[in-house]
Amino acid sequence: SIPWEIQRRTVMVPHVSTNRTLTYNGTYQTIISQPGNTMFEYVEDETSIRGEFPNSDKAAFTITEGRGRDADSYQAVATLTDRNYQWVGAAAPDPDTLEIDLGSWTIGRAYITAPQLELEGKTYDGLPYDPPAVSDEALDQVAMKPGDEIKFLQYTYNGRPGQPVDAGTYLVQAVYNYPQQNYVLLENNSVSVTISPAPLQLSAPQNGLTVEYTGSEHTVPAPEIKNYPPAGQQPAP
């Protein structure tokens, strides 16, 4: 008999970029690239990469967490399909090891700037303070990545929800809905808004009023108060 053997197919260890910190851009990213002398085609599938034979769907290895879209920390691990393959290259493990740790990498959050608020106060009228919402035009100026959006939700007043009614000074801040995992919102500053006390006009009783003695009590006309109650406290008809 003639001895013979089927040798393992060698697989070059995937190339890993030295830049392991990326910034969220709304697309899938990776720090993995195929070595120039490999015969395998790198097929990307969301968070994984497969090394396939040319013109075939047979994979020699798979890299998990080799790609990512959202801001997060990832751990890239390459695993041979079976023992018919063997890692080779400077970072290759011993011949019988199927799995190789390619290291951790990160996608950091992108920075966006909030619209600047321009709100006016008012004079106390008994009604809740009701400023206009942040406009769609202002929100369109926020540098969101394609497919992402930021929406105005509400205002807070001195850090609490609920529109104030009483006269006073309030710090008003906008609250937004956006993918917080992937973005850091900068310069979402509060603005100071004042509800001023409403002026009351008190008219004096009639000047120089004289009456004739009748032996009975006389009543001095009551003063007239204008602007009270405010519009928001008018009784229902």
Disulfide bonds with the S-S distance in Angstrom:
none
